[in-house]
Amino acid sequence: MESALLGSFISAMATVLGAAPIFFIRRLSEKWKDVLVAFTAGIMVSASTFGLMPQAIKESGILGLTLGLLVGVVALDLIEKNIPHIDVENDSRVSSFDSKSLLVIIALFIHNIPEGLSTGFSYASQNQGLGPMVAISIGAQNMPEGLILAVFLINSKVSRLRSFAIVFLTGLMEAASAVVGYFTASGIAGMIGYGLAFAAGAMLFISYKELIPESHGHGYERSSTYSFILGLLIMLYISQWFG
């Protein structure tokens, strides 16, 4: 229980760590954004494919994997359709904190809920190494997201300190969701496998719908591709390390 709480909190607070550079920089170059986002996509694809999905099959069988994965994909799709996960870097031309800025913040709050649930489900699994592995992958995704959000807020005329506080609150939402996921999976018999499959579906949707497209289209596709492969390989080594 203690390790689940600690891992979930560290993963969520990676969002805050990612936002820390706003005290020194104002803009993030397209090349570095693309490379970081592609690296994160590789990590998340690797964690879901080689970590979450095999364990979900062990816990609930292939049918449980299929159902849970599809629910995860559909859940993220509904979130995207109703409260879009706006590319905050490309929308950085907003000149004041207006309704669009508020929409971005609300979207990220809601967007962080399934990510937190994924971490909580993973710590509830019988595979003790799965929780830390997923926490690392979610944390890696949170760092560039936190930085991009903070840069967007600064460009929307929000002070650096207030921008940092907003990013911190989005991280707390994810940590709270992780706790809910952990107790839900632990308290309901047979829920863990479906929860892991849900997490895999959510992570794959985020990777393919958001991260990979965001890392392309700016002229740095080759660098992003190598970064994606590097992230995938690093996550494989991490998964081997945690057993």
Secondary structure, DSSP 8 states (H G I E B T S, - for coil): -HHHHHHHHHHHHHHHHHHGGGGT-S---HHHHHHHHHHHHHHHHHHIIIIIHHHHHHHHHHHHHHHHHHHHHHHHHHHHHHS----TTTTTT--S--HHHHHHHHHHHHHHHHHHHHHHHHHTSS-TTHHHHHHHHHHHHHHHHHHHHHHHHHHTT--HHHHHHHHHHHHHHHHHHHHHHHHHHHHSTTHHHHHHHHHHHHHHHIIIIIIHHHTSSSS-HHHHHHHHHHHHHHHHHHHHHT-
